[in-house]
Amino acid sequence: MKQSLKATAKENQRVAHQLIEASKKPYMVRDMPKTVLYLTPEQAAKRTDLIPQFITSTY
């Protein structure tokens, strides 16, 4: 029997309210709609499937 990997509404709420380290930035993952990972620049540098979702200031 195949086990369902779908999260329940209560699990989704818990995940949505977790605190994120200030050093981590949001990245969307290519070919995975609605998937956002919060990674440090070092973690993100190791991946090629990320789309940055933040604006860096040049001031």
C-alpha positions as CSV (number, residue, x, y, z in Angstrom):
1,M,0.0,0.0,0.0
2,K,1.3,3.4,-1.0
3,Q,1.6,5.9,1.9
4,S,0.3,9.4,1.4
5,L,2.9,12.2,1.7
6,K,0.3,15.0,1.7
7,A,0.4,17.2,4.8
8,T,-2.6,17.8,6.9
9,A,-4.0,21.3,7.5
10,K,-2.7,21.2,11.0
11,E,0.8,20.3,9.8
12,N,0.7,23.0,7.2
13,Q,-0.2,25.6,9.9
14,R,2.7,24.4,12.1
15,V,5.2,24.7,9.2
16,A,3.8,28.2,8.2
17,H,4.5,29.6,11.7
18,Q,8.0,28.4,12.2
19,L,10.7,31.0,12.7
20,I,13.4,31.4,10.1
21,E,17.0,32.4,10.8
22,A,17.7,35.9,9.6
23,S,20.7,34.6,7.5
24,K,18.4,32.4,5.4
25,K,16.8,33.7,2.2
26,P,13.8,32.4,0.3
27,Y,14.4,30.4,-2.9
28,M,11.8,28.9,-5.2
29,V,12.7,25.5,-6.6
30,R,12.5,25.0,-10.4
31,D,9.9,22.4,-11.5
32,M,8.4,22.2,-8.0
33,P,5.4,24.7,-7.9
34,K,4.7,26.3,-4.5
35,T,8.0,25.0,-3.0
36,V,10.0,27.6,-1.2
37,L,13.2,26.7,0.6
38,Y,14.9,29.0,3.1
39,L,18.7,28.6,2.7
40,T,21.9,30.3,3.6
41,P,24.0,31.5,0.7
42,E,26.4,28.6,1.2
43,Q,23.6,26.1,1.0
44,A,22.1,27.8,-2.1
45,A,25.5,27.9,-3.9
46,K,25.5,24.1,-4.0
47,R,22.3,23.9,-6.0
48,T,21.4,24.8,-9.6
49,D,17.6,24.5,-9.4
50,L,16.9,27.6,-7.3
51,I,15.3,30.9,-8.1
52,P,16.1,33.7,-5.6
53,Q,13.0,35.4,-4.2
54,F,14.6,38.4,-2.5
55,I,16.1,41.7,-3.7
56,T,19.7,42.5,-2.9
57,S,20.5,46.2,-2.4
58,T,23.3,47.8,-4.3
59,Y,23.4,51.0,-2.2
